[in-house]
Amino acid sequence: MNRRDPRAERAAMIVAVTPRLRLDRTHRGGARTVQAAVTETGPAPIRLTDPAFLIAAVVEAPGGALTRHDRQVIGAARLLAGNAGGVLLIAPGAVEAAGAAGADRFMALGVTGYDPACLARRVARAITDHAPRHVLFPETADGGDLARRVAALCGCDLFAGAESLTTHQAVRPTGAGRQEIRAAPPWLISLAPDRIAPYRGRPHEVESLPPPEIEPVSGATMAAEPLAVDAATIPLDQAPLVIAAGNGVTDFAGFLDLARALGATPGASRVVCDAGALPRAMQVGASGTVLNAECYIALGISGAPQHLQGIGTVEHIVAINTDLHAAIIARAGLAIIADAQAVMAALRRML
Amino acid sequence: MNIVVLLSAGRDPHSGQPRPVGVELQAIALARSLPGAIVTGLHAGMTDAAVCDAFGHGLSDITILTLDPGSDPLPALIAELRHIGPALILAGRRGQGGTDSGLLPYRIAHACSWPIVADATAITCDGGTCHVIQSLPRGARRRITVSLPAMVTIHEAAPPALPFAYRGRKAGRLHEHAGMAGPPPDPAGEIRPYRPRPKLIGEIAPAGTGVVLSSPTPDDAAAAVLAYIERFRTLS
């Protein structure tokens, strides 16, 4: 009498192993069906050969990477373009992953360094040449400046800081924030941050367009240079990198030294401020400052709900704590179960 | 050095009462701090209590170019600025009273072919050039050098405005004359009371998806922290 071999039966049912295990249970115990391994690739990109109209999105893309706000602007352009229209992405230089963000056409203007007057002339020429139905800008410091320069060059009004945008209506605040203007989307629109979701659909195939030929004009801007800013003087709610001390820290002079060496703005938890070890102005959390930082380093902080409210929008969090079950460990991108005081000393030695 | 500060008819966001715009008052304080500065205010439109309140914050002369409500102030302002010939023109980053788009300084600068620098927090002038410290997001700063005359818009991070002085408010000299009104701009659309709309929530990785290092040596932990920060710095 033959005994069953379940392992061999299961092995005979295997159709494919990659990218996931697939079993053919209909041929129980039968011969293994030979099939070509299905190589799963991403969805095919959408290709627009002849768009009915264009929507231009003028982004900043510092260092070639699209920012969160840039993606939202492209998302809004995609929204206005629908299926028939194409999105023309205009950036000062090359941009990575423009197709995944929703762009069909891409134009690099070839402007390096800070020269907003030159950039504005090139954008104005590009949108005059290609005649997009709408032109969208991010309402950031430099993006808003560029949008207004382009509007002045084109002799056109700017719908500044739109908070809601659909194909038939745009809304922006006015009258000292007491009123809002509702109108059909005009030609030039700048988009307030966090109002329109970025594009999440199938990626688009990007076709590069040549930048407009424009004769160089000596601008009145003679020089522009970034200034080194002492991180300790940046207001806590604007700081990009914050390091905060909690109950697990005892050497506060060393903590402030470490903050200086890291180029981070120092913060503190409520316990530390209550004890008077650090000033109340440094308190992070619901009753202190709500951060807008990109990276947050929590030293010896357990993460009370009120503290987590203060770091609600921070993307990158490093937590150093002795308690594995502290709330901040679950929230952190990098959690280290160790004594904060010892890690602080090691960090100061390494910097 | 002649400095003109552009004033707008500000409104209190809560009560709607006339109130000068904060950044324009900061511009007055910044202009007065420059050596040898002769500072005057300029407004085009109706005579407004908000504009006259700027007297109390350190301005002694204001010119108002009277225009019909709703007309474009650009031609009147350009004609007056060409007449005055200032070295420096300051404005708030967003004026009020019109459509609050912050576009007017750019239109003036473009019409007069002046350079424009946005979001200034500090200004120094020497000879024919002007050094402006520009405020950027996340507390960053940039120094920009431009030739004079130049248009500079002032950011909220500039030094605070001078406190209100009732004597100054009473002693200020108001010069009113009719301005050259431009054609009224196209109707902007329907005006309604402001309705706050929800913002998108940031994309945060779900809890419990991070890397956990259990009891590493202090040096390993420090190296991991530094590597993580380096990665964040290259990402942003």
Boltz contact constraints between the chains, C-beta under 6 A:
constraints:
  - contact:
      token1: [A, 141]
      token2: [B, 119]
      max_distance: 6.0
  - contact:
      token1: [A, 141]
      token2: [B, 136]
      max_distance: 6.0
  - contact:
      token1: [A, 141]
      token2: [B, 137]
      max_distance: 6.0
  - contact:
      token1: [A, 145]
      token2: [B, 118]
      max_distance: 6.0
  - contact:
      token1: [A, 148]
      token2: [B, 103]
      max_distance: 6.0
  - contact:
      token1: [A, 148]
      token2: [B, 106]
      max_distance: 6.0
  - contact:
      token1: [A, 149]
      token2: [B, 106]
      max_distance: 6.0
  - contact:
      token1: [A, 151]
      token2: [B, 103]
      max_distance: 6.0
  - contact:
      token1: [A, 152]
      token2: [B, 106]
      max_distance: 6.0
  - contact:
      token1: [A, 152]
      token2: [B, 107]
      max_distance: 6.0
  - contact:
      token1: [A, 152]
      token2: [B, 110]
      max_distance: 6.0
  - contact:
      token1: [A, 158]
      token2: [B, 101]
      max_distance: 6.0
  - contact:
      token1: [A, 158]
      token2: [B, 103]
      max_distance: 6.0
  - contact:
      token1: [A, 160]
      token2: [B, 101]
      max_distance: 6.0
  - contact:
      token1: [A, 163]
      token2: [B, 197]
      max_distance: 6.0
  - contact:
      token1: [A, 164]
      token2: [B, 197]
      max_distance: 6.0
  - contact:
      token1: [A, 173]
      token2: [B, 194]
      max_distance: 6.0
  - contact:
      token1: [A, 174]
      token2: [B, 99]
      max_distance: 6.0
  - contact:
      token1: [A, 174]
      token2: [B, 100]
      max_distance: 6.0
  - contact:
      token1: [A, 176]
      token2: [B, 11]
      max_distance: 6.0
  - contact:
      token1: [A, 176]
      token2: [B, 13]
      max_distance: 6.0
  - contact:
      token1: [A, 176]
      token2: [B, 96]
      max_distance: 6.0
  - contact:
      token1: [A, 177]
      token2: [B, 13]
      max_distance: 6.0
  - contact:
      token1: [A, 178]
      token2: [B, 16]
      max_distance: 6.0
  - contact:
      token1: [A, 178]
      token2: [B, 194]
      max_distance: 6.0
  - contact:
      token1: [A, 179]
      token2: [B, 191]
      max_distance: 6.0
  - contact:
      token1: [A, 179]
      token2: [B, 194]
      max_distance: 6.0
  - contact:
      token1: [A, 180]
      token2: [B, 192]
      max_distance: 6.0
  - contact:
      token1: [A, 180]
      token2: [B, 194]
      max_distance: 6.0
  - contact:
      token1: [A, 181]
      token2: [B, 188]
      max_distance: 6.0
  - contact:
      token1: [A, 181]
      token2: [B, 189]
      max_distance: 6.0
  - contact:
      token1: [A, 181]
      token2: [B, 191]
      max_distance: 6.0
  - contact:
      token1: [A, 182]
      token2: [B, 189]
      max_distance: 6.0
  - contact:
      token1: [A, 182]
      token2: [B, 190]
      max_distance: 6.0
  - contact:
      token1: [A, 183]
      token2: [B, 189]
      max_distance: 6.0
  - contact:
      token1: [A, 194]
      token2: [B, 199]
      max_distance: 6.0
  - contact:
      token1: [A, 194]
      token2: [B, 200]
      max_distance: 6.0
  - contact:
      token1: [A, 220]
      token2: [B, 115]
      max_distance: 6.0
  - contact:
      token1: [A, 220]
      token2: [B, 146]
      max_distance: 6.0
  - contact:
      token1: [A, 220]
      token2: [B, 147]
      max_distance: 6.0
  - contact:
      token1: [A, 221]
      token2: [B, 115]
      max_distance: 6.0
  - contact:
      token1: [A, 221]
      token2: [B, 146]
      max_distance: 6.0
  - contact:
      token1: [A, 222]
      token2: [B, 145]
      max_distance: 6.0
  - contact:
      token1: [A, 223]
      token2: [B, 145]
      max_distance: 6.0
  - contact:
      token1: [A, 224]
      token2: [B, 144]
      max_distance: 6.0
  - contact:
      token1: [A, 225]
      token2: [B, 143]
      max_distance: 6.0
  - contact:
      token1: [A, 226]
      token2: [B, 142]
      max_distance: 6.0
  - contact:
      token1: [A, 227]
      token2: [B, 141]
      max_distance: 6.0
  - contact:
      token1: [A, 227]
      token2: [B, 143]
      max_distance: 6.0
  - contact:
      token1: [A, 229]
      token2: [B, 139]
      max_distance: 6.0
  - contact:
      token1: [A, 229]
      token2: [B, 141]
      max_distance: 6.0
  - contact:
      token1: [A, 234]
      token2: [B, 139]
      max_distance: 6.0
  - contact:
      token1: [A, 238]
      token2: [B, 138]
      max_distance: 6.0
  - contact:
      token1: [A, 238]
      token2: [B, 139]
      max_distance: 6.0
  - contact:
      token1: [A, 240]
      token2: [B, 138]
      max_distance: 6.0
  - contact:
      token1: [A, 294]
      token2: [B, 236]
      max_distance: 6.0
  - contact:
      token1: [A, 295]
      token2: [B, 232]
      max_distance: 6.0
  - contact:
      token1: [A, 313]
      token2: [B, 202]
      max_distance: 6.0
  - contact:
      token1: [A, 316]
      token2: [B, 232]
      max_distance: 6.0
  - contact:
      token1: [A, 318]
      token2: [B, 225]
      max_distance: 6.0
  - contact:
      token1: [A, 318]
      token2: [B, 228]
      max_distance: 6.0
  - contact:
      token1: [A, 330]
      token2: [B, 207]
      max_distance: 6.0
  - contact:
      token1: [A, 330]
      token2: [B, 208]
      max_distance: 6.0
  - contact:
      token1: [A, 331]
      token2: [B, 207]
      max_distance: 6.0
  - contact:
      token1: [A, 332]
      token2: [B, 210]
      max_distance: 6.0
  - contact:
      token1: [A, 333]
      token2: [B, 210]
      max_distance: 6.0
  - contact:
      token1: [A, 334]
      token2: [B, 210]
      max_distance: 6.0
  - contact:
      token1: [A, 334]
      token2: [B, 211]
      max_distance: 6.0
  - contact:
      token1: [A, 334]
      token2: [B, 228]
      max_distance: 6.0
  - contact:
      token1: [A, 335]
      token2: [B, 210]
      max_distance: 6.0
  - contact:
      token1: [A, 335]
      token2: [B, 212]
      max_distance: 6.0
  - contact:
      token1: [A, 336]
      token2: [B, 213]
      max_distance: 6.0
  - contact:
      token1: [A, 336]
      token2: [B, 221]
      max_distance: 6.0
  - contact:
      token1: [A, 337]
      token2: [B, 214]
      max_distance: 6.0
  - contact:
      token1: [A, 337]
      token2: [B, 215]
      max_distance: 6.0
  - contact:
      token1: [A, 338]
      token2: [B, 221]
      max_distance: 6.0
  - contact:
      token1: [A, 342]
      token2: [B, 218]
      max_distance: 6.0
  - contact:
      token1: [A, 343]
      token2: [B, 218]
      max_distance: 6.0
  - contact:
      token1: [A, 343]
      token2: [B, 221]
      max_distance: 6.0
  - contact:
      token1: [A, 343]
      token2: [B, 222]
      max_distance: 6.0
  - contact:
      token1: [A, 346]
      token2: [B, 218]
      max_distance: 6.0
  - contact:
      token1: [A, 346]
      token2: [B, 219]
      max_distance: 6.0
  - contact:
      token1: [A, 346]
      token2: [B, 222]
      max_distance: 6.0
  - contact:
      token1: [A, 347]
      token2: [B, 222]
      max_distance: 6.0
  - contact:
      token1: [A, 350]
      token2: [B, 222]
      max_distance: 6.0
